Amino acid sequence: MIAPLVSIVIPCYNHEYFVQDCILSVIDQTYQNIELIIIDDGSHDDSIKIIQEMLQICKQRFVRFEFRCRPNKGLSATLNEALEWCQGEYYSTIASDDILVVDKIEKQINIFLKQDKDILAIMGSAYLIDENNEVIGSNEISEDIIYSFDEIFMHQHRLLAPTQLIKIQAIKDVGGYKNDMIIEDWYMWLKLTKIGKILVVPDFFVKYRQHENNTIRQLEKMHEGRLQLISQFQHEKLYDKALFNVYWINSMEDLRLSSKNKIKTVFELFIKSPNLFFHKVFKKIKEKI
């Protein structure tokens, strides 16, 4: 059997200190039939220079290789641009500051070949690394889990975006990435689970980088992104509950980050939906008993 072609995409933006390790982790994959496209999305640092120093080794290693640099268009536009170039059967994106585990693609392809056709994506566990590539923790999946739309919509899932390998035709079938979405991967998962399912396995597939410079602004952007995404699915029967879940998660993150205005934050949650508020509180109490 001919090994299916896998398309790997590295969108790069201002990761001069990390992009080389990211590219090397793709080069070192035990799986051989890979095409790679790197798109620099308007970096202002030396990312382009570092990538250019690796062009020759990339051309030798990969079945097809492409490097593009152009003004900033945003992540979703970059992923769609890469999608148009790709010829593979499977599609994997890796942020330019993360690192693939050496046998990620080989393991995922082997798992894919044993699955039913309705499994459209496979994800797994991730090591957490610091800025020196030292492992500082993990986000580990303990067992195989198959997710459908409702669980992902309700934010009751453990999907780790850097670990994903997706059937490329499925991405095209749902129209690709939505350009204005802040959380483009969660939106894609919801679209995919309208036509199939996502499998998560315990295997470790990536080393996900944790930065010390995470800011309140980044947290606010994530909060905005969740609300934006939920608003795309107002026709869903679980919309009200999903919306409250997002408010709850956003509020809990605010409380963990700052002790200010705790009473105000909790009161605002209660006002949004008293019934769902008490249901959530009682559920949390029950979990601790």
C-alpha positions, 0 to 999 in steps of 0.5 A: 500500500502506498503511504498517503501524502501528508501536508504540513503547514507552518504559519510563522509570525515573529518566532525567530527564536523558535521557528528553526526547532519547529522546522527541524521537528518536521524534517525529523519525522519518521513518516517520509511522504510529507509535503511542507509549506511555510508561510511567513505572515508579515514577521517583523523579526528575523524569522524570514532570514532563519527560514531562508537558511533552511530552504535547501535542506527542506527541498531535499527532505520533502516530496514538495516544498514551498516557502512564502513571505508576504504582508500580514493577512491573519492566521485563517487567511494563511491556512486557507492559502496553504490549503490551496497549495496542498496536494496531500490527503491529510492536513496538519498545521503546527505553530512556528513556536511548537515542536512535533514529536518525532513519530507524530505523523506516522502514528496518526496515519496508522491510527487513521487507516484503522478507523471508520470513514466518519472519523475526520480528524485525530488528535492526542496529548501534548507535552508543555515546554518552556522557552528553553524547550524544557518539559514543564508539564503535560496535557494528557488524554487517558483514553480514546474519546470520540467527539461529536458536535454537541460536546465541542459546542458545549466546551466539554472536550479535550481537543488540543489544536497543535496535535490535529491531523485532519482529512484535507477533503473534509476541510474543503467540504466545510468551506475551509477556514473562516477568515474573521474567526479569532479561534479558527480551530474550534470553529473548524472542529464544529464544522467538521463534526457536522459531517463526521467525528473527531477521535482523540487518543492518549499518544503524545504528538506535540510539544506545546510552548508556554510563554511567560508573556501571556497578557491580560489582552491575550486572555480578553482576546480568547474571551472575545473569540469564544463569544464570537464563535458561539454567535455563529451557531445561534440556531442550535438547540443548545445555544443558550446553554453553550453561551452560558458555558462560555460566560462561565468559563470566561468569568472563572478565568477572570476570577483566577487572574484577578481578585478584584470585582469578584462579587460583581463578576458572580452577580453578572453571571447570575443575572444572565441566567439564574437557572443555569447559574444554580445548575452549574454551582450545584454541579460543581459542589456535587463534584467535590462531595 
